C-alpha cells in the first residue's frame, strides 16, 4: 500500500517548481491532493497531473488571510480533513541590500513569513479539531541560515522567520500529535531560480550558464538540486518514518551550508 494512502495533503504554491514536484510526489504515495496557487491555471495543471488521484485545485493568495481561510475551509469541506500541509508558496527577487525598498520588504514578508504563519495556524486549527494529529512542513531556505548567495536580505530574513516559527510551533502543537518541520533547499533549478539567475548573472557580467557552473563548483556534492530532491524530503517528513521528528529544519543543499 502507498505510504500516504487515505491522507489528505494541501500544498501551497504548487503550480510550478518545488511545490509542483512535492504535490506530485505526495500523490504518487497515495495522498489525496489539494493544490493551491495564485495562478489558477497552474494549480489546475498540477492537480490534473497528480497520478490519477482525487485532486482539488484552488486559486489562493497565500499572503492574504481571508484567502487562506477560504482555502483551508474548502479543503475541509470538500475532502473532509487535512492530514498534511506543505507551506511552499513564496516570492523573491534578486536585489542588493541597499536597493531594497519598503515595498520589497512588505511583498516578500507578506507571503514568506505572514503567509506561512497563517497557513500553518489555520491548518493546525483543523488538525486539532479532527483529533487525529497531522504533519506541517514549511519550505524555508538555506538563505535563512546565512547563505551568502541569497537572492536578497529581505528574503533571507523571511526564511529565518520560517525556521524560528517551525521550532516554536513544534513545541506548542506537539501535544496534539502535530509534527512541524522545515526543509531548507539550497541552489535548486526552478523557473523562479532561473529568473533570479538572469538578474544575478547580468549584475556580475556573466552568462547564466557561467553563473550556474560557478554555483555548482561551490557545492561539495557537485550538483544543484532538482525540485524532486526537495520533494523526496517532504514525502519522508509526511510519512510514518518521521513520526517522532519535529521542530527540525533540514538542509537539502549538497553540503553547501552547515546546519
C-alpha positions in Angstrom: 0.0 0.0 0.0 1.3 3.5 -0.8 2.7 5.2 2.3 0.2 8.1 2.3 -2.9 6.2 1.3 -6.0 7.9 2.8 -4.1 11.0 3.7 -5.2 14.5 2.5 -2.4 16.8 1.7 -2.6 20.5 0.9 0.4 22.0 -0.9 0.6 25.8 -1.4 2.4 27.4 -4.3 2.1 24.1 -6.2 1.6 25.4 -9.7 5.3 25.0 -10.6 8.8 24.3 -9.4 9.3 22.8 -5.9 5.6 22.9 -5.0 4.5 21.1 -8.1 7.2 18.4 -7.5 6.1 17.9 -3.9 2.4 17.7 -4.9 3.1 15.0 -7.5 5.4 13.1 -5.1 2.8 13.0 -2.4 0.2 11.9 -4.9 2.5 9.1 -6.0 2.5 7.9 -2.4 -1.3 7.8 -2.4 -2.2 11.1 -0.9 -5.4 12.9 -1.9 -4.3 16.3 -3.0 -5.4 19.9 -2.6 -3.2 22.0 -4.8 -3.2 25.8 -4.3 -1.5 28.5 -6.3 -2.2 32.2 -7.1 -2.2 31.1 -10.7 -5.5 29.1 -11.1 -4.5 27.5 -14.4 -1.2 26.3 -13.0 -2.9 24.9 -9.9 -5.3 23.0 -12.2 -2.5 21.6 -14.3 -0.8 20.2 -11.2 -4.0 18.7 -9.8 -4.8 17.1 -13.2 -1.3 15.6 -13.4 -1.4 14.1 -9.9 -1.2 10.4 -10.9 -5.0 10.0 -11.2 -5.5 10.7 -7.5 -8.6 12.7 -6.5 -7.4 16.3 -6.6 -8.7 19.7 -5.8 -7.3 22.8 -7.5 -7.6 26.1 -5.6 -6.8 29.6 -6.6 -5.4 31.2 -3.4 -3.2 34.2 -2.4 -1.2 33.0 0.5 -0.3 36.5 1.6 -4.0 37.2 2.3 -5.6 35.8 5.4 -9.1 35.8 4.0 -7.9 33.8 1.0 -6.0 31.4 3.3 -9.2 30.9 5.4 -11.2 30.2 2.3 -8.6 27.8 1.0 -8.5 25.7 4.2 -12.3 25.8 4.6 -12.7 24.5 1.1 -10.3 21.6 1.6 -12.0 20.5 4.8 -15.5 20.9 3.2 -14.7 19.0 0.0 -12.1 16.5 1.2 -13.2 16.0 4.8 -10.0 17.0 6.7 -6.3 17.9 6.4 -3.6 15.5 7.4 -0.6 17.2 5.8 0.1 20.8 4.7 3.2 21.8 2.9 3.7 25.6 3.1 5.7 26.2 -0.1 4.3 29.4 -1.5 6.9 32.1 -1.6 8.2 35.1 -3.5 11.6 36.9 -4.0 13.7 38.8 -6.5 17.4 39.4 -6.8 18.5 42.6 -5.2 21.4 44.2 -3.4 20.6 45.1 0.3 20.9 48.8 -0.3 18.5 48.7 -3.2 15.6 47.0 -1.3 12.6 49.1 -0.7 9.8 49.1 1.8 7.6 47.6 -0.9 10.0 44.8 -1.5 10.1 44.0 2.2 6.4 44.0 2.5 5.8 41.9 -0.6 8.3 39.3 0.4 7.3 39.0 4.1 3.6 39.2 3.3 3.8 35.7 1.6 7.0 34.2 3.0 6.5 34.9 6.7 3.0 36.1 7.4 1.5 33.7 4.8 3.4 30.7 6.2 2.3 31.6 9.7 -1.4 31.8 8.9 -1.4 28.8 6.7 0.2 26.8 9.5 -2.2 28.2 12.1 -5.3 27.6 10.1 -4.3 24.1 9.1 -3.3 23.3 12.7 -6.7 24.5 13.9 -8.4 22.0 11.6 -6.0 19.2 12.7 -6.7 20.0 16.4 -10.5 19.8 15.8 -10.2 16.5 13.9 -8.1 15.0 16.8 -6.0 12.8 14.5 -2.8 14.7 14.5 -1.0 16.0 11.4 2.1 17.0 9.6 3.1 20.6 8.9 6.1 21.0 6.5 7.4 24.5 5.9 9.6 25.3 3.0 12.4 27.6 4.3 15.8 28.0 2.7 19.5 27.9 3.4 19.2 31.7 2.9 17.6 31.7 6.4 20.8 30.2 7.7 23.2 32.9 6.4 23.9 31.6 2.9 25.8 34.4 1.2 24.2 33.7 -2.2 20.7 34.5 -1.0 18.6 36.5 -3.6 18.3 39.4 -1.1 18.4 40.3 2.6 14.6 40.6 3.0 14.2 37.1 1.6 16.8 35.7 3.9 15.1 37.4 6.9 11.7 35.9 5.8 13.2 32.4 5.7 14.9 32.8 9.0 11.5 33.6 10.4 10.2 30.4 9.0 12.9 28.4 10.7 12.1 30.1 14.0 8.4 29.6 13.6 9.0 25.9 12.9 10.7 25.5 16.2 8.1 27.4 18.2 5.1 25.7 16.5 6.5 22.3 17.1 6.8 23.0 20.8 3.2 24.3 21.1 1.5 21.8 18.8 3.2 18.6 19.9 0.5 18.0 22.5 -1.9 17.5 19.6 0.3 15.0 17.8 1.1 17.6 15.2 4.7 17.4 13.8 6.2 20.6 12.4 9.3 20.6 10.4 11.0 22.7 7.7 13.1 22.0 4.6 15.8 24.4 3.7 16.6 24.0 -0.1 19.9 25.1 -1.4 20.5 26.0 -5.0 17.6 24.5 -6.9 16.9 24.6 -10.6 13.3 26.0 -10.9 11.6 28.6 -13.0 11.8 31.2 -10.2 15.5 30.4 -9.7 16.1 30.8 -13.5 14.5 34.2 -13.4 16.7 35.3 -10.5 19.7 33.9 -12.2 19.2 36.2 -15.2 19.5 39.3 -12.9 22.2 37.9 -10.8 24.4 37.0 -13.8 23.8 40.3 -15.5 24.9 42.2 -12.4 28.2 40.3 -12.5 28.8 40.4 -16.2 28.4 36.6 -16.6 26.2 34.4 -18.6 23.5 32.4 -16.8 25.5 29.2 -17.7 28.7 30.6 -16.2 26.9 31.6 -13.0 25.3 28.2 -12.6 28.6 26.5 -13.2 30.2 28.7 -10.5 27.4 27.9 -8.1 27.8 24.1 -8.6 31.5 24.3 -8.2 30.9 25.6 -4.7 28.6 22.7 -3.7 30.5 19.8 -2.1 28.5 17.1 -3.8 29.0 19.0 -7.1 25.4 19.5 -8.3 22.4 21.7 -7.7 19.1 20.4 -6.5 16.2 19.4 -8.8 12.7 20.1 -7.3 12.4 16.3 -6.9 15.2 16.4 -4.3 13.1 18.6 -2.1 10.0 16.5 -2.8 11.7 13.4 -1.6 12.4 15.0 1.8 8.8 16.3 2.0 7.5 12.7 1.4 9.7 11.4 4.2 8.6 14.1 6.7 5.0 13.4 5.8 5.3 9.6 6.3 5.4 7.2 9.2 9.2 7.1 9.4 9.2 10.7 10.7 6.6 10.3 13.4 9.0 11.3 16.1 10.7 14.1 14.2 9.5 17.6 15.0 10.9 21.1 15.3 13.7 20.4 12.8 14.9 22.3 9.7 16.7 20.1 7.3 19.1 21.5 4.6 18.8 19.8 1.2 21.8 21.6 -0.4 24.5 19.1 -1.3 26.5 20.2 1.7 26.7 23.9 0.8 25.8 25.4 4.2 26.4 23.7 7.6 23.3 23.2 9.6 
